[in-house]
Amino acid sequence: MQHIRKGDEVIVLAGRDKTRRGTVLARVGADKVLVEGINEVKKHQKPNPMTNEPGGIIKKAMPIHISNVALFNPETGKADKVSFKEQDGHKVRVYRSNGNVVGVKS
């Protein structure tokens, strides 16, 4: 089971975007995530008339390693670890600091 999933709000723990928050757009492989507005690079791209793509310098979000992000807990306002519990016959993710279920708005 995955600790960080698509759609989760995460906070960056290391790197040039440290302390910035964003939403996970996708998982890339087993150990990387693509986060909205985080780890953006400028890429020099040639025009491609076959696909009608313009050339120039474009901004592109690159994947960041999953160990450099942590789930953001809105109640505490800090990064938090996640554990799993059995609730009503289903396995759910809970924050370790306060035991609340992840993704359930109260």
N, C-alpha and C positions, 0 to 999 in steps of 0.2 A: 504494500500500500504506500502511496506517495504522501510525503509530509507537505510538499508544496505542489499545488495544482494550478491549472489554468483558471484565471479569474481571481486568484488570491491577491490581496494587497501585501506587498513585501517592502522591506527596508534594506538598503544595501549596507553591508558591514565592512567591506574593504574595497579599496581601489579609488579611482579619482571621483567617483560618484558617491562616496561614503556619506551616509546619513540621509540620502535622498530616497523618496518613496515612489513606488509605481505599481502598476497592475501587471501580472504575468499574462502575456499574450499567448505564449506557447511553450511547451517543453521541447527542447532540442536534444535528442538522444536521452541517455539515462541520467546524465549529470550536469546538464546545462539548461538554462531557462532564458527566454526572450522577454525582457521587461520593458514596458512602454516608457520612452523617454530616458532610459538608462543605457549607458555604454554606447552612445551614438558616435559614429565615425563619419568622416567625409571621404567619399569614394569618387575618384576621377573616372568617369564613364564615357566611352565612345558612343556616338550616335549609332543606332541600329535602324536603318530604313525598312528592314523586313518586318520588324515588330512595331515600327513607328515610335521608337523610344528616342527622346532627345539626348544629346550629349551634354556634358558639363559636370559640375561638382554637385553630387547629391548627398544628403544625409541618410545614413542607414543605421538601424539598430542592430547591434551584434549581441550574440548570446553571452551570458555571464554564468560563471560556475555556481552551482547550487549551494556550495559551502560559503559563498560570499553574500548570500541573502538570507534573511530570516523573516518569518511571518510577522506582520504588524498587528499588534493587539490594540484595537481602538479604545478599550476601557482604560488601559494603563498608559497608552500613548508611547509604548516602547516595543522593541523587538521581543519576540517570545518563542519559546520552543513548543513543540507539539507532541502529544502522546495520543494513544488510541485507547478507547474504552468501549465496552459493550453496552448499548443502550437500546432497549426494546427489540432485542434480537438483531440489531445492526451495529456494525463497527463504525464509530464516529471519531473524528479528531477533536481533541480538547486542548485548550491552552494549559501549559503546566503551571503558570503563576496563579491562576484563579480557578481553573477547572471548568470554565465555560466552554460550550461547544463552539467550534469554529464555523463561521458562516451564518449562524443564527442571529438575527437582529432582535434585540430585546427592547 
